[in-house]
Amino acid sequence: MQAVFLDKGTFSDNVDLPAPTGVTDYITYNDTPRALIIERCQNADIIITNKVQISAEVIANLPNLKLIQLTATGMNNVDQEACAAHNVTLYNVAGYAVKSVPEHTFMLMLNAMRAGLHYHNEVIDGTWVENGNFCLLDIPLIDLEDKTLGIIGIGTIGKRVTDIARAFGMTVLWAEHQGRTPRNDDYTAFDEVLACADVISLHCPLNDATKHLINKDTLAKMTKKPLLINVARGGIVDSQALTDAIHSEQILGYGSDVFEQEPIAEDDPLLSLGEHPRVIFSPHNAWGSKSAQETLWKMLSKQVSDFINQAQ
């Protein structure tokens, strides 16, 4: 079977991505513009992709297509109804970043709480030398111990973040879905989590219920002025409302790996926060430790090979 990998460039260059067993013709591209998808996949039995948009039109014009294999968990870049209509199987990969994302969460959290980038720059730009003291403490350093962490989205990653937070000596609250009564004693009402947390970490999926979940109204309920961490999806946060909240000191800061448009839009209001000592951004790479990428490819390769075996 022919497999076409449309955006191999979303992986690190030092990660080996061999053809799954059973693939006899393996074609890779670093990236694929929308106008070239049909041309490049005309003879493909299998499409492998991370973020390339696979529309109904594309699926309808690929007569040999049998499988779309995503190199990610989210499937909103593929028209799932068109897959069903044309008998195309759609697979994703889940559970590969259960170490990488939680560790990245705490990288963002610790950098913001201890103004890591701010102090790094003061060492580099001569501010420390000019000051003359043996240390600089112009921005308070905040410990995680004894702070309350509110987690929104309690899946495998949210639970791993819970374990790490408790090792730091934090109290952890699991937020129930907005507007619902807590399902059991492990969960706390959504609004109560917003009001009680010193840090809020987002790990929920993006859907109709969570689109702009963090907005002007929910930010106003964060009475302890917490740090907000987002390693979920950019669309969960209203960027303008969040930016306004930080400028007005309504919340402490923001650490984010995800944005409503990726790469980030040039007019995204979040870019105005670039010099804030408690703001740190990363380019949607929380998932991508070398180990996580290798694990992902092993999982993907097995899925593709199993599919080929079943189809023969």
N, C-alpha and C positions, 0 to 999 in steps of 0.2 A: 504493500500500500504506500501511496505517496503522502507524506506529511509535510506541511509548509508551516514554518515558525515565522510569524509575521513581525515580531518585535523582540528578537533575541537581545537587543541592546538594553532591555530593561533589567538584565542580569549583569553582574560584575564580570569583567573580562577574565578574571582568574578562576571562575567557576566552570567546570567542565559540564557540558550539556550534550551528551551523546544521543544519538537516535535511539528511541525505545526499541526493544526487541520486537521484530515483526515488521518494522518500517523498512521498506526496501528502497525508497527514494526519499531522501531527507534534504529539504531545501530551507535555508535560513536567510532572513533579512534582519538587519539591525532595527529597522523601522519601516512601516508601510503606510503611505498616505492613503486616504480613503479612495482616491481615484484609481489606485493600482490594485486594490484588494481582489477584484474579480479576475483581472488579468493574471495575477500571480498565483491564484488558487484555482484556475480553470480546470486543472486535472487532479486537484487534491481530493483525497479521501478523508484526510484529517487536517484540520486547522488547529495550530497551537498559537495561543495569543494571551497576552496579559491585558492590555488596555485598548487595543484596536477595536473600534466600534463595528460590530457585525450586524448589519441591518437586515430587514426582511428582503429588501431588493437584492442584497448580496447573496443571501441564502437561496433565493429563487433562481439565481443565475449560475449556480454551481451544481450541475447535475450529478457529479460524482461524490459530493460531500456526504459523509456518513457520521462524522464526529467533530465537534468543536470542543477542544480541551483547553480550558483556561489555566493559566499559571498563577491564579489568584483565587480568593474565596468569593468575592463579590461577583455577581453575574449580570449586573445591570447594563453592561456594555454589549449584550447579545439579545436579539429579539427572540425571546423564548417561545412565543406563540408561533413564530415562523419556523422555529426548529421542530415543534410538534407537527405543524402542518406538512412539513417536507420530510418527516421521519428522520430528522437529524438528532443524534444524541448530544447532549450538552453535559460536560463534566466540569466541576471545579476542583480545587484542592484546598483542604482545610486542615488546621492543626499543625502546620509546619513552623509557625513562628511563636510557639508557646514559651520560648526562652527569649527570643530576640525582642519582641514587642514589650514585655514587662520590664526588661532591663533598660530599654530605651525610654520607657515611661519614667523610670527613676533618674536616668541621665537628665531628662528635661526638668524633672521636679527639683533635683538637687542643684542644678545650675541656676534655676530661678530663685530658689530659697536662699542660696548663698551668693547670688549675684556673680556667678562664675565668669561669664563673658565680660562683664563690667570690670572685674578685677584683673582679668587677663589683659585687657586693653590698657589698663593703667600701668601694668608692668612694661608693656611693649612701647607705649607712646611717650614715656618719660615722666608721666604724672607722679609715679612713686619716687623717682630720683629727685624731682623738683620739690616734693613734699619734705623729704629728708628724714622722716621717721622710719624706724625699723619695720613698721607695718602700716597698712592703710585699713581704716574701718569706716569709710564715709557712707557706706550702705550697710545697714545691719545684716548680720548673718543669722539666719533662722534655722533652728534645729527641727528635724522631723519628729524626734522623740516627744511623746506626750501630745502630739497634734492629732486631730481627727481627720481621717481621709474618707470622703464620700465617693463611692464607686457607682457609676451609672453604666450598667451593662455587665451582667454577672454570667459570663461564659467561662471557657477555659482560661482565657487571658485575664479576665477580671479576678478570677480565683487565685491565679498565680500572683497577681499584683497584691492581693490580700495577704498572701503568705509573706511576701517580701516586706510589706508595710509593717506587719506585726513584728518582724525581726528588727525593724528600726524602732520599735516601741510605740507605734502609732495605734490609735483606736480606729477600727474600720467599720463603716456603715454601708450596707448594701441598699441602694435605692430601689424601691418598688416602682413599677411603671407609673408615670404621671397620672394622677386622678384615681388610682386604684388603692384599695385597702391592702396593707401588707399581707402577703399570702401565708406567712408564718413568722416565727420569732427571729428568723435569720435576716429578715428584711425590715427596712424602715421607710415610712411614708416619704414620698419624693420631696415634698416641700420641707419636711423636717430635716432631711439630709442637706438641702440647700442652705437652711438656716444654721445648721450646727457644724458644718465642715470647715476646716482650715485649708484643706486642699480638696478639689473635686477633680476626678479623673474619668474621662469618657471612654467607654469601650463598647458602646452599643452600635448596632447596624444603622445605616441611613435608610429610612422608609418614610411613608406619609406621616407616621406618628412622631418621628424624631427629627424631621426637617425643621431647622431653626428651633430646636428644643431649648437651646440656650439663646434667649432673646432679651429684649428690654424688660419684660415682665419677670422672667425667671431670674435674671441678674439682680433685680431689685429685692428678691427674696434672700439673697446671699448676705445676710446681716453681719457675718464675721469677716467680710471682705477677703474671700479665699483666693488662693492661687488656682487657676484652671489649667488642666492638662488635657489635650486632645490628641489621641492616637487612634481615633475611630474613623470619622469621615468629616471633611471640611464643612459639608452642608448641615451638620448638626448644630453648628454655631452661626448665628447671625453676625457676620464680620463687622458690620458698622456698629451694631449695638455693643459688641465686645470691645471694639476700639474706643468707643465713647466711654464705656465703663472704666477702662484703664486710665484714659486721659483725666477723668473726673475723680480718680482714686476710689471708685466704687468697689473695685476688686484689686487684689495685690499685683497680679501679673498673669502671664499666659505663656504656656509652653505648648507648641503645636507641631505635629509632623504632617498635618493634612490641611488642605485648603479647598475652597469651593471650586476653584479652577486650578488645574495642575498641568504644567508649571503655573505658579501663582500669577494672577493678572497684574499688569503694570499699575492698574488703578485700584488694586485691592487696598482698602483702608488700613489693613493690618500692617502694611509696609511703613506706615507713619510711626509705628512703635519700635522701629529698628534700634533706636538708641536707648530704649528703656532698660534699666538694669535688671528687671525681673521678667523680661520677655526673651524667649529663645525659640527659634524656628529650625526645623530640619526639613529636607526636601522629600518627604514621603518615603523615607528609607528605614523606618523603624522595623519593618518586617525582614530586612535584608542582610542580616549577619551572614557570613560565609557559611556557617553551619546550617542556618535556616534555608538558604538557597539550595544547598546540597540535599537537604532533607526533602524540600519541595520537589526537586527533580526526580528523586527516587520514587516518591509517591506518585507523581505524574506518570513516570515511565511505566510503573506497574499498571496503572489504570489504562493507559493506551495499549499496552501489550495484552492485557486481559481482554480488552474490547476487540482487538484484532483476532485473538484466539477464538472468541465467541462468534465472530462474524464469519469465520472460515468453515 
